[in-house]
Amino acid sequence: MPDDTPRMAAPGAGRPPRLPRRPLLAAPALALAAIAPGLAQSRYPARPVQIVVPWAAGGGTDAVARMIASLLERDLGQPFVVVNRTGGSGVVGHAAISTARPDGYTIGLLTLEIAMLHWIGLTELTPRSYTPIALMNQDPAGVLVNASSPYEDIRGLAQALQAAPPRRLKGSGSGRGGSWHLAFVGWLRTLGLGADHVLWVPVEGAALGMQELAAGGVDLAACSLPEGKAMIDARRVRPLAVMAQERIGAFAEVPTLKESLGTDYAAGLWRGIAGPPGLPEEVRQLLGAALGRVSRAEEFTRFMAARGFGTSFAEAAEFAAFMDRSDAAMGQALRDVGLAKG
């Protein structure tokens, strides 16, 4: 084995000590290590990236995430791998995104529930627990009635609601405190009505709400129009409006609340890409730009339209403001129905 011990000149020889060879050879490596983080950053992504999805494989959120992952992989040249982290009504997956190492190699798909879960005491996570990157999708709530309903448009329904005694009319579309119930409660508030003005019939999912509406068991329903599509196509129910700022491409004939009633109120499901706190700004910008290209890709828009999903892209700052508004609206609606903690 080579002996790297420094050798001193013999006393009085007048020669300087011999320096070890290995540390001298290591100097360039140390210098390279000092700049390596910058090099790695400029090459991001240099290895596969995880996209955490808080919901099970096979669902709508999972499908959207996998399409985004596929197109990001094509755009940025590294695998983007969807990882489903389920449990706790979405808390487990959302927590995994927030607590990930902030190096850009674990990001995730946030959903509306992150604006709801802390209000009902299931987590301390809020939309402010993340680095927002881009909003990718909105599925606004629609207001639907039975095909034989006397309410021809949303204005007529709104007037009937305001004239009716409390709990005379019945509605459905989700469980009590579910996303569609809260969206509907928010709309009632814009009409000057209380959260329980309409008797809400809780169901396990929008499909059952549509069946209840088609059978005449309730007077109206709130859910996304894609979820009501089968009953709409069968002409058993009729959509009156969507709670959105713009009409939905797949249901272009259905007006918005703003068009019909002059209200800016919008509510519904949404999905957006975010990272943990402290995500480097260069990474956020690179991913945001790539997601913008994804949102405009024909493959993505065709995929979303075929499934009735709304496309709604917003960059980081706008996405952050959007989540703040969603959080405030969900908090108010949950307080209105008595489900908010504290």
N, C-alpha and C positions, 0 to 999 in steps of 0.2 A: 504494500500500500504506500502511495507517495506520502512523503513527510512534508507537510505544509507549515511546520513550525518555523517561525522567523529565525534566521541564523545571524547572529551578531559577529562582526569581524573580531579577530583575535585582539586582545588588548594592545594598544599602541600601534596597531597596523595602519591606522589613519584612513580606513575605508568605511564608508557609510554602511549601515545595516542593510541586509537584503530584505526587501519587502515580500510578503506572501504573494504568490501568483494568483491564487483563486479569487481573492477579493477584487483584484484589479480586473479580472475577467468578468466578475459579476457586476461591475459598475454600469455598463450599458444596460444590463437587464433591469437594474434598479431604476434607472432613468426611464426605461420603457414602461415599467410598472406604474411609475408616477403619472404617466399620461394615458395609461390604458383605459381608465374610465371614460375619458373624453373620446377616445377612439371607439370604444364599445357603444357609447351614446350615439355617435355619428352614424353608426351602422345599424341602429335599432330598426327592426327587430333582428337580432343575430341568432335567435333560436325560437322554438315554438312558443306560442302565446296561449294561455288558457282564457276562455270566456266562461265564467261561472254563470249558470242559470239557476235561479232559486226554485224552479218548478220542474216537474217530472218530464222525462223524455216522452215524446209523442204528442204533447200538447201544443197549443198555438204559440206560446212564448218560446218553447224549444224549437219549433219549426222556423220561427223568425230568426232566432239566434244562429241556427245552423246555416241558413242562407247567408246571413251576414258574414259568418266565419268563412264560408267557402269563397265569397267574393273578396274578403280581406286577404285571404291566402293568395289568391290570384294577383291582387294588387301589390302586396308588399313582399311576396316571395318567401314567406315562412308559414308553416302550418299554424292555423288558429283552431284550437281544439275545444269543443264544447264540453263542459263538465257540469253535470246536474247535481246540485247540492240541495236536497229537499228536506222538509221538516219544519215544524214550528210555525206553520201558516206562512212560510216564506222567510222567517227569521234566520234560519240556518244559512241559506244561500246568500242573503243580503249581508249577513255578518262576515261571511267568508270573503266577500268583495272588499268590505271596509277594512278588514284586518290584514289583508294581503300585503306583501312587501311592495313598497311603492317604486318598482323598477320597470313597470310597464308590461311585465310578463304574466300578470294576473289582472284581468279586467272583468267586467261582468255586465249583465243585462238587468238594469233596475226596472221594476214595474210599479204600478200605482200603489201597491200595498205598502211601499216604503213611506208613503205619505199618510198611512192609516195605522200601522202597527203600533207606533209609539203612543198614539192617542188612546189606545185601548189597553195599554200597559204591558204589551208583550215584549217590548224591547226599548232601549234608549236610542236606537238608531233613528236618524231623521234624514231627509234629503241633504242636509248639510254635512253628513258623515262621509261624503265622497268627493272626488274630483270629477265634476261633470265633463263629459266629452262630447256627446251629441244625442239629441232626441231623434229617434228613428221612426216612431209609429204612434198613431193615436187611433183608437176605435171609440168614437164618441157614442154616448147613449142616444138611443132613438126613443121617441114616444110613439106607441102604436095602439090602435084600437081594433076591435072586431070589424070584419068586413061589412057587417050590417049596422054598425054604430051610426047614430044620428049625427055624430060630430064629423063634419066634412073636412075640417082643417084645424090646425093647432089653435087658432084664435077662438074658434067655436068651443073647443075643449077647455081652453083657459077660462072663458066666460062662464061655462057650466060649472067648473070647479069653484070659481069665486062666488057663484050664486047658490051652490049646494050647501046644505047643512054639513057640519063636520061628520066624517066617517060614513056619509051616505054613499059615496062612490068608492069602488074598490080597485086596487092596483096590485101588480105582481111583477116578477122578473128575476128575483134573487132572494136570498135569505134576508131577514131583518138585519140591517147594518152591513149588508153586502154592497159591492160597488155600485150596482144599478139602483138599489134602494137609496143610497146616499146621493147619487146623481139626481134622482127624482126629488128627494127632499130639498136639495139645493134649488131646484127649479121652483118648487112650491114657495120657497122663501122669496123668490123674485116676484111672485104674484101676491105677496103679502099674506100668505097662508102659513099655518103652523105645520110642523113636521107630521103630525098625525091627522091632518085634515082629511087625507085619503086613507082608508083602512087598507093597510098593506098585508097581503096574503103571502107569507113566506114560502118559498119553494127551493128545492135543491138544484139550482141551475136555471138558466134562461130557457132551455128547451121545455122544461115543465111549465114555466111561466107562459110560454107561447101556447102550449096545449090548453092551459087554463083560460087564456084569452080567447082562443078559437072556439072553445066549448061554451063561452058565455059566462064563465064563473067569475070573471072580473071585468071591469069596464075599460081598463087600459093597462098597458105594460110598458116598462122601461128596460131596454137592453140594447146591445149593439145591433145594427141592422143586419150584419152578416149572420148573427145568431137567429134572427127572425126570417132569414131568406127563404127557407123551405115553406113556411106558412105564408109569406108574402107571395111567392111564386104560385102557390096553390090558391091564392086569392081568398084565404080564410082570415087574414088580418091585413090591416092597412097602416103603413107608416105615415105619420103626420108631420114630423119634424126631427131634426137631429140637433143635439146640444153641442154644436161646433161653430167655429168661426167661418168655415167654408163648407160647401156641399161636398159629399163624398162621391168620388168618381164612379164607383159601382152602383150608386143610388142617386144619380144626378138629378132625378126628378123630385127628390125630397128636399124641401127648403130647410134652412137653419132657423133657429129661434130668433136670431138677429133680423133676418129678412122678414119674418112673419110678425114678431112681437116687439122688435126694436131693442131686445135685451142682448147684452154681450155675454151672457152666461154660457159657459161651455164646460162639459164634464164628460168623463168616460175613462176607459182604460188607456194606458200609455206604456211605452217601452223605450228605454234609452241606455246607451252605453256609458259606463262610468268606471273610474278606477278608485283606488284607496286615496286617502288624504296624502298630500305630499308628492303626488305624481309629478315628475319633471315636466316643466312647461314645453320643452322641445318634444317630448313624447306625446303630450296631450295635443299639441298642434299637428304633429304628423298623423296621429290616429284620427283626429277630427277631419283633416283634409281627406284622408282615405275613406272615411265613412261618408263624407259628402259625395265622393265619387260613387260609392256603393249605392247611396240613395237615388242617384240619377241613372244608374245602370238599368238598361232595358230588362235584363234578367230579373233584377230585384223588383222593379215596378210591375212586371208581368206576374211574378210569383205572388206579390201582395194582392194584386187585383183579383187574381184567380181565386183567392181564399177570402176575398171581401175585406181584407185588412186595409186600413187607411195608412198612407205614407205621409209623414209629417216631419221633415228634417229641421233641426235647429242646432246651431253651433253652441259651444260651451256656455257662453254668457247668457244667451237666450234660454237655453235648457235649464240653467240654474234658476233664472227668474220664473220660468214655467213651473218648476218643481216647488218653488216657494208658494206660488199661487195655489197649486194643487194641494199642498200641505195645509194651507189656511182654510181652503174650502172643505177638505175632509174633516178637519178639526171641528169646524162649525157644524157640519152635518152630523157628526157623531155626538156632539153636545146636544144638538136638537133632538136626537132620538134617545138620549140618555145612556149612551154607551161609552162616552169618553171618561177616562179616569182622571180625577183631580180637577 
